[in-house]
Amino acid sequence: MGEFSKESCPSVKNILLLDSEGKRVAVKYFSDDWPNNASRLTFEKSIFTKTLKTNARSEAEITLLDGYIVVYKFVQDLHFFVTAGDDENELIIANVLQGFADSVGLLLRGDVEKRTALENLDLILLCIDEIIDGGIILETDANTIAGKVATNAADGSVPFSEQTISQALATAREHFARSLLK
């Protein structure tokens, strides 16, 4: 059997969710290419500025920025970005982006906008964690991702798909509080 190494797996450098002004909604970095917050904010500003005038609403777009592959898509007032090294396969990175955007859409019940995203930030961060771990891509299927996040967020008494937003938030808060107390 062949050797398994981290280098043989497709990986990403970061996953970003920015608003229509380029401000952070949810971001996660998996690389030391941006060692501090200032360099990360600079990268986010440059990526936002470069992609601002494009029309990536119907399908994902791909660009090269500072030697990184950036795949991005805009949904309502949110901008989804996935960044990878220039040696990664663009189609795999595009699948990660599509899985992220679609699973967020499922979790937010189609109301993909900044206000709703901020109200459900815990679900979005769980979503990122289900997709990528330490930069390694774990899952790209939106239904699977949303199902795992919903399972983690719901307490089981009412199926997640049948909960109201306030019920979903309450169960997510309870689950989060319980996980902190463990």
C-alpha positions in Angstrom: 0.0 0.0 0.0 1.3 3.5 -0.8 2.5 6.0 1.7 0.0 8.5 3.0 1.2 12.0 3.8 -0.3 15.4 4.4 1.4 16.7 1.3 -0.5 14.2 -0.9 -3.9 15.5 0.2 -5.5 18.5 -1.4 -5.4 21.4 1.0 -6.4 25.0 1.4 -4.7 28.0 2.9 -7.8 29.8 4.2 -11.6 30.1 3.8 -13.1 33.6 4.0 -16.6 34.9 4.3 -16.6 38.7 3.8 -19.4 41.2 3.6 -20.1 43.6 0.7 -17.7 46.1 2.1 -14.8 43.6 2.5 -15.2 43.2 6.3 -14.9 39.9 8.0 -18.0 37.8 8.8 -16.2 34.5 9.3 -12.6 33.6 8.4 -10.3 30.7 9.2 -6.6 30.4 8.2 -4.8 27.1 8.0 -1.4 28.4 6.9 1.4 30.5 8.4 1.7 32.4 5.1 0.0 35.2 6.9 1.6 35.2 10.3 -0.3 38.0 12.0 -3.7 39.7 11.9 -2.3 42.7 10.1 -1.0 40.6 7.2 -4.3 38.7 7.1 -6.4 41.9 6.9 -4.1 43.2 4.1 -4.6 39.9 2.2 -8.4 40.1 2.7 -8.4 43.7 1.5 -6.4 42.9 -1.6 -8.5 39.9 -2.5 -11.7 41.9 -2.0 -10.4 44.8 -4.1 -9.3 42.5 -6.9 -12.6 40.6 -7.1 -15.0 43.5 -6.4 -15.7 44.4 -10.0 -16.3 40.8 -11.2 -19.7 39.2 -11.5 -19.3 35.9 -9.6 -23.0 35.6 -8.6 -24.2 32.7 -10.8 -21.1 30.5 -10.6 -17.7 30.5 -9.0 -14.8 32.4 -10.5 -11.1 31.6 -10.2 -8.2 34.1 -10.1 -4.5 34.1 -9.2 -3.4 36.5 -6.5 0.2 36.8 -5.1 0.9 33.2 -6.2 -2.3 31.8 -4.6 -5.3 30.3 -6.3 -8.4 32.1 -5.2 -11.9 30.7 -6.0 -14.8 33.0 -5.1 -18.5 33.4 -5.3 -20.9 36.2 -4.3 -24.3 35.4 -2.7 -26.5 38.4 -1.8 -24.3 40.7 0.3 -21.8 37.9 1.2 -18.5 37.1 -0.6 -17.2 33.5 -0.2 -13.5 32.9 -0.9 -11.3 29.8 -0.7 -7.5 30.2 -1.2 -5.0 27.5 -2.0 -1.5 27.2 -3.2 -0.8 27.5 -6.9 0.0 23.8 -7.1 -3.5 22.7 -6.0 -6.3 21.5 -8.4 -8.7 24.4 -9.1 -11.6 22.0 -9.6 -11.2 20.6 -6.1 -10.9 24.1 -4.6 -14.0 25.1 -6.5 -15.8 22.1 -5.0 -14.8 23.2 -1.6 -16.2 26.7 -2.3 -19.4 25.3 -3.7 -19.9 23.0 -0.7 -19.3 25.9 1.7 -21.6 28.3 0.0 -24.4 25.7 -0.5 -24.2 24.3 3.0 -24.4 27.9 4.4 -27.4 28.4 2.2 -29.0 25.2 3.6 -28.3 26.1 7.2 -29.6 29.6 6.8 -32.6 28.3 5.0 -31.9 30.3 1.8 -31.6 33.6 3.7 -27.9 34.1 2.8 -27.2 37.7 3.9 -24.9 39.3 6.4 -27.4 39.8 9.2 -28.6 36.2 9.1 -25.0 35.0 8.8 -24.0 36.9 11.9 -27.0 35.6 13.9 -25.9 32.1 12.9 -22.2 32.5 13.1 -21.8 29.4 15.2 -23.3 27.3 12.5 -21.1 28.8 9.8 -18.0 28.2 11.9 -19.1 24.6 12.5 -19.6 24.3 8.8 -16.0 25.4 8.1 -14.8 22.9 10.6 -16.8 20.1 8.9 -15.3 21.0 5.5 -11.6 21.6 6.4 -9.4 20.4 9.3 -6.0 21.8 9.5 -6.1 22.8 5.9 -7.0 19.3 4.7 -10.3 19.0 2.8 -12.6 16.6 4.6 -16.0 17.0 2.9 -17.5 19.0 0.0 -21.1 17.8 -0.2 -23.4 20.5 1.1 -26.1 18.1 2.3 -23.6 16.1 4.3 -22.0 19.2 5.8 -25.3 20.8 6.7 -26.5 17.5 8.2 -23.4 17.1 10.4 -23.7 20.7 11.6 -27.4 20.4 12.2 -26.8 17.2 14.2 -24.2 19.0 16.3 -26.4 22.0 16.8 -29.7 20.3 17.6 -30.4 18.6 20.9 -32.5 15.9 19.2 -35.9 16.8 20.6 -37.0 18.6 17.5 -35.5 17.8 14.1 -33.2 20.7 13.0 -35.2 21.1 9.7 -38.4 21.7 11.7 -37.0 24.2 14.2 -37.6 27.9 14.0 -34.6 30.2 13.9 -34.9 31.1 17.6 -35.2 27.4 18.5 -32.2 26.5 16.4 -30.2 29.3 18.1 -31.3 28.2 21.5 -30.3 24.6 20.9 -27.0 25.7 19.4 -26.3 27.9 22.4 -27.1 25.1 24.8 -24.9 22.6 22.9 -22.1 25.2 22.9 -22.5 25.9 26.6 -22.5 22.1 27.4 -19.3 21.6 25.3 -17.6 24.4 27.2 -18.5 22.8 30.6 -17.0 19.4 29.6 
